[in-house]
């Protein structure tokens, strides 16, 4: 597992076509945005 620190507005790029952006961070919660091609399945695990 890769663990990195990012601030609001910073991005992580995977394989040139998946972009993860830190949208907001407050009170122990982080909101992220994910941009990916339609054929890439994105699931969340609680």
C-alpha positions in Angstrom: 0.0 0.0 0.0 1.3 3.5 -0.9 0.4 6.1 1.7 0.9 9.7 0.9 -0.1 13.1 2.2 -2.0 15.5 0.0 -3.7 18.9 0.7 -6.9 20.2 -0.7 -6.7 20.7 -4.5 -3.8 18.4 -4.9 -4.1 15.4 -7.2 -2.9 11.9 -7.7 -2.6 10.5 -11.3 -2.7 6.8 -12.0 -1.8 5.4 -15.5 -2.3 8.9 -17.1 -6.1 8.4 -17.2 -7.3 8.1 -13.6 -7.1 11.3 -11.5 -7.9 11.5 -7.8 -8.4 15.0 -6.3 -8.6 15.9 -2.7 -11.7 18.1 -2.7 -12.1 18.9 1.0 -10.6 17.9 4.3 -12.2 18.8 7.7 -12.8 17.3 11.1 -11.3 13.9 10.4 -13.1 13.5 7.1 -11.8 13.7 3.5 -13.8 14.3 0.3 -12.2 13.1 -2.9 -13.1 13.3 -6.5 -12.3 10.5 -9.0 -12.0 11.1 -12.8 -11.7 7.9 -14.8 -12.7 6.4 -18.2 -16.3 5.0 -18.3 -15.0 1.5 -18.7 -13.2 1.7 -15.3 -15.4 0.4 -12.5 -15.2 2.4 -9.3 -16.6 0.8 -6.1 -16.5 1.9 -2.5 -16.0 -0.4 0.4 -17.3 0.7 3.8 
